[in-house]
């Protein structure tokens, strides 16, 4: 009975963690180039249940005890083992803005954060600071081959290779990179990713498209369906906790009184 209560409570905790991930995906359905997260669940190790000193009556009047008789295996439920990021590309949306850039295929733009760390993003909604420095919407510097990209006013053209021209004069080339295994990257907020010691940089083989932005790869309808399913599972576990609590209450008050 107590184990049943524990399993139900554990199920509620798991569903709450899954709900957090689903809710975050829905909140970012309109965030440029956002990559949705997927929870990976795993069951706890199975436990072998045995009957110990269980009294049983044999034929006739003899009573004997069953010692160490296997009943069977059971699991205490599921838990969230990992949160996996889906790096599949979102659809492209035309904006016709010269500083809106999208990546066709794999790869990332390199940016420099305020604390001096190089990070990576697929969000190409860039702007120009008053001094001409190319910045992300969050205020991070966009990196080129020669450091921070600085563009003076003019007709800005960025080709498929990330080469930047202002009034037909070459300015710099965007620093675009790719990685061997995206699961080694870690989300840092503001659509940024940082590398880990397992991250291996490989040659960028995608393309830069000017005047477009990449949409989020979140499917709002699917996420809403997942949210409804998670809510139902949470409510079912909540009802089981309530039933176990009532049963334990009766065991304490009624059986104990007798």
C-alpha positions in Angstrom: 0.0 0.0 0.0 2.8 2.4 1.0 4.7 1.5 -2.2 1.6 2.2 -4.3 1.5 5.7 -2.7 5.2 6.2 -3.5 4.8 5.1 -7.1 1.8 7.4 -7.7 3.7 10.4 -6.1 6.7 9.5 -8.3 4.5 9.5 -11.4 3.2 13.0 -10.5 6.8 14.3 -10.2 7.7 12.8 -13.6 4.7 14.3 -15.3 5.5 17.7 -13.8 8.9 17.6 -15.3 7.5 16.7 -18.7 4.9 19.4 -18.4 7.7 22.0 -17.8 9.4 21.0 -21.0 6.1 21.0 -23.0 5.1 24.4 -21.6 8.5 25.9 -22.5 8.1 24.6 -26.1 4.7 26.2 -26.4 6.0 29.5 -24.9 8.7 29.6 -27.7 6.5 28.6 -30.6 7.0 32.0 -32.1 10.7 32.4 -31.1 13.0 32.7 -34.1 15.0 29.5 -34.7 14.0 28.0 -31.4 14.7 24.2 -31.1 12.2 22.2 -29.2 13.1 19.9 -26.3 11.9 16.3 -25.9 11.9 14.4 -22.6 13.5 11.0 -22.6 12.0 8.7 -19.9 13.4 5.5 -18.5 11.9 3.0 -16.1 13.4 2.3 -12.8 15.2 -1.1 -12.3 12.7 -3.9 -11.7 12.5 -5.4 -8.2 11.9 -9.0 -7.4 9.1 -9.5 -4.8 9.2 -12.5 -2.5 6.8 -13.9 0.0 8.4 -14.2 3.5 6.9 -16.2 6.3 3.5 -16.4 4.6 1.3 -18.8 6.6 -0.6 -21.3 4.5 -2.7 -24.3 5.4 -2.0 -27.6 3.8 -4.5 -30.5 3.3 -5.7 -31.5 6.7 -4.9 -29.6 9.8 -1.2 -28.9 9.3 -0.1 -25.3 9.0 3.3 -24.4 7.6 5.1 -21.2 6.5 6.3 -20.4 3.0 9.8 -19.0 3.2 11.3 -16.9 0.3 8.8 -17.7 -2.4 9.2 -15.5 -5.5 6.1 -13.6 -6.4 7.3 -11.7 -9.5 9.1 -8.6 -10.7 7.6 -5.1 -10.7 8.8 -1.6 -11.5 8.4 1.6 -9.5 7.6 3.6 -12.6 9.3 6.0 -15.0 11.6 9.0 -14.5 12.9 11.7 -16.8 16.4 10.4 -17.8 17.3 13.2 -20.2 16.0 16.3 -22.1 16.9 15.9 -25.7 17.0 18.9 -28.1 15.5 18.5 -31.6 17.8 20.4 -33.9 15.7 19.9 -37.0 15.4 23.0 -39.1 12.3 25.2 -38.9 10.6 26.7 -42.0 12.0 29.9 -43.5 10.0 33.2 -43.4 10.7 36.0 -45.8 11.2 39.5 -44.1 13.2 41.3 -46.9 15.2 43.0 -44.2 18.9 43.2 -45.1 20.1 42.2 -41.6 17.7 39.3 -41.2 19.7 36.1 -42.0 18.8 32.4 -42.0 21.0 29.3 -42.3 20.0 26.8 -44.9 21.1 23.4 -43.8 23.2 22.8 -40.7 25.4 25.2 -38.8 25.4 28.2 -36.5 26.4 31.9 -36.4 29.2 32.6 -33.9 28.6 35.5 -31.5 30.5 37.1 -28.6 28.6 37.6 -25.4 29.0 40.5 -22.9 31.2 38.3 -20.7 33.6 37.6 -23.5 32.5 34.0 -24.3 32.0 32.7 -27.8 28.7 31.1 -28.3 26.5 30.0 -31.2 23.0 30.7 -32.5 20.8 30.1 -35.5 18.8 33.3 -34.7 19.8 35.7 -37.5 17.6 38.7 -36.5 20.6 41.1 -36.4 20.7 44.8 -35.9 23.4 47.6 -36.2 24.6 49.4 -33.1 25.2 53.2 -33.4 28.9 52.6 -34.1 28.0 50.1 -36.9 28.7 46.9 -34.9 26.5 44.0 -36.0 24.6 42.8 -33.0 22.0 40.1 -32.1 18.6 41.2 -30.7 19.9 40.5 -27.2 23.0 42.7 -27.6 25.7 40.1 -28.4 28.3 40.9 -31.0 28.2 38.9 -34.3 31.6 37.5 -35.1 33.3 37.6 -38.5 36.6 36.3 -39.7 38.3 39.4 -38.3 36.5 39.7 -35.0 33.3 41.7 -34.4 31.6 42.7 -37.7 31.4 46.5 -38.2 29.3 47.7 -41.2 29.0 51.4 -42.1 25.8 52.7 -43.6 25.2 51.7 -47.1 23.5 49.1 -49.3 24.2 45.9 -47.4 24.4 42.6 -49.3 25.3 39.3 -47.7 25.8 36.3 -50.1 25.3 32.6 -49.6 28.8 32.2 -48.2 28.3 34.8 -45.5 30.4 37.5 -47.2 29.3 41.0 -46.4 29.4 43.9 -48.8 28.5 47.5 -48.2 28.0 49.6 -51.3 29.6 46.8 -53.3 32.7 46.9 -51.1 33.8 43.8 -49.2 33.5 44.3 -45.4 34.0 40.9 -43.7 32.7 37.3 -43.7 30.4 35.9 -41.1 32.0 33.3 -38.8 29.8 30.3 -39.4 30.6 26.9 -37.8 29.1 23.4 -37.5 29.5 20.6 -35.1 29.9 16.8 -35.4 27.3 16.0 -32.7 24.7 18.7 -31.7 23.9 16.8 -28.5 27.2 18.0 -27.0 25.9 21.5 -27.2 24.1 23.1 -24.2 21.3 25.7 -24.3 22.2 29.0 -22.5 19.1 31.0 -23.0 18.5 33.8 -25.6 18.8 31.2 -28.3 22.4 30.6 -27.5 24.4 27.4 -27.3 27.7 26.7 -25.7 30.1 23.9 -26.5 31.3 21.3 -24.1 34.6 19.3 -24.0 33.0 16.7 -26.2 32.1 19.2 -29.0 34.0 18.8 -32.2 33.9 21.7 -34.7 33.6 20.7 -38.4 33.5 22.7 -41.6 30.3 24.7 -42.2 28.5 23.3 -45.3 25.3 25.2 -45.1 24.3 28.5 -46.7 23.4 32.0 -45.5 20.1 33.4 -46.9 19.6 37.2 -46.6 16.1 38.6 -45.9 14.8 35.5 -44.3 14.4 34.2 -40.7 14.1 30.6 -39.5 10.9 29.8 -37.6 10.7 27.7 -34.5 10.5 24.0 -35.1 7.8 23.6 -32.5 4.5 22.1 -33.7 1.9 24.0 -31.6 -0.9 21.5 -32.1 1.3 18.5 -31.2 2.6 20.2 -28.1 -1.0 21.0 -27.0 -1.9 17.3 -27.5 1.1 16.3 -25.4 0.1 18.8 -22.7 -3.4 17.4 -22.5 -2.0 13.8 -22.2 0.4 14.8 -19.5 -2.4 16.6 -17.6 -4.6 13.5 -17.7 -1.7 11.3 -16.5 -1.0 13.7 -13.7 -4.7 13.8 -12.6 -4.8 10.0 -12.7 -1.7 9.8 -10.4 -3.2 12.4 -8.2 -6.4 10.4 -7.8 -4.4 7.3 -6.9 -2.5 9.3 -4.2 -5.9 10.4 -2.8 -7.2 6.8 -2.8 -4.1 5.5 -1.1 -4.3 8.2 1.5 -7.9 7.3 2.3 -7.1 3.6 2.5 -4.2 4.3 4.8 -6.4 6.5 6.9 -9.0 3.7 7.3 -6.2 1.2 8.2 -5.0 3.5 11.0 -8.4 4.5 12.4 -10.6 1.4 11.9 -8.3 -1.6 11.9 -6.2 -0.1 14.7 -9.4 0.5 16.8 -10.4 -3.2 16.4 
